Amino acid sequence: MVTKALLVRLEAKPGKEGAVEEFLRSAQPLVEQEPGTRPWLAVRFGPSTFGIVDAFPDEAARETHLNGPVGQALGERADELFASPPEISYLDVLAEKL
């Protein structure tokens, strides 16, 4: 059962849409090594707007993910790839079907 989630909205800089898509695809193997991150989805909302939706069994797993390799890479490449800082929403899961 998951109880916590994240919604991360990412707005690509003009001309960086392909690089953002590549970055998100390259993050999947890293997330697969996190037993507490389930599910993890990289999505595209529109031409330059991307996102990550992921869920966790508890707050500890969510914090582990945020401080893990994908979160670090996101921070390191934010100025290069994104028009604005990533918008992170912390969510409580009320019901689920995984």
C-alpha positions in Angstrom: 0.0 0.0 0.0 1.2 3.5 -0.8 0.4 6.4 1.5 2.6 9.2 0.1 3.3 10.5 -3.4 5.0 13.3 -5.4 3.9 15.2 -8.5 6.9 17.1 -10.0 6.2 19.5 -12.9 9.1 20.4 -15.1 9.0 23.2 -17.8 11.8 22.7 -20.4 13.8 25.6 -21.6 13.1 26.4 -25.3 15.0 23.9 -27.4 15.7 21.6 -24.4 12.6 19.4 -24.8 14.5 16.5 -26.2 17.1 16.7 -23.5 14.5 16.7 -20.8 12.8 13.6 -22.3 16.2 11.9 -22.5 17.0 12.9 -18.9 13.7 11.4 -17.7 14.2 8.2 -19.7 17.7 7.8 -18.3 16.4 8.1 -14.7 14.3 4.9 -14.9 17.2 2.5 -14.2 18.1 4.5 -11.1 14.6 4.5 -9.8 14.3 0.7 -10.4 17.0 0.3 -7.7 14.8 2.0 -5.1 12.5 -0.7 -3.5 10.4 2.0 -1.8 9.5 3.8 -5.0 6.5 2.2 -6.6 5.1 3.3 -9.1 7.2 5.8 -10.9 6.0 7.5 -14.0 7.8 10.1 -16.3 5.1 11.9 -18.3 4.7 14.7 -20.8 1.8 17.1 -20.3 2.4 19.2 -23.4 5.1 20.3 -25.8 7.5 21.7 -23.2 5.9 20.5 -19.9 7.0 17.3 -18.3 6.5 15.6 -15.0 7.2 12.8 -12.6 4.5 11.0 -10.6 5.6 8.5 -8.0 4.3 6.9 -4.9 5.7 5.4 -1.7 4.6 3.3 1.2 5.6 6.0 3.8 7.4 9.3 4.3 10.8 7.6 4.8 10.7 6.1 1.4 9.6 9.4 -0.2 12.5 11.2 1.5 15.0 8.5 0.5 13.8 9.0 -3.1 14.1 12.8 -3.0 17.6 12.5 -1.6 18.6 9.7 -4.0 20.4 9.8 -7.4 17.4 11.1 -9.5 16.7 14.0 -7.1 20.4 14.9 -7.1 20.7 14.8 -10.9 17.5 16.9 -11.2 19.1 19.5 -9.0 22.4 19.4 -10.8 20.8 19.8 -14.2 18.0 22.2 -13.4 19.7 25.4 -14.6 20.7 23.7 -17.9 17.3 22.0 -18.7 14.5 23.9 -17.0 12.9 27.3 -17.6 12.0 27.4 -13.9 12.7 25.4 -10.8 10.9 22.0 -10.6 7.5 22.4 -8.9 7.2 19.6 -6.3 3.9 18.8 -4.8 3.8 16.5 -1.8 0.7 14.4 -1.9 -1.1 12.1 0.6 -2.6 9.0 -1.2 -6.3 8.5 -0.2 -6.9 5.4 -2.3 -4.9 3.3 -4.8 -5.0 0.6 -7.4 -1.5 -0.5 -8.5 
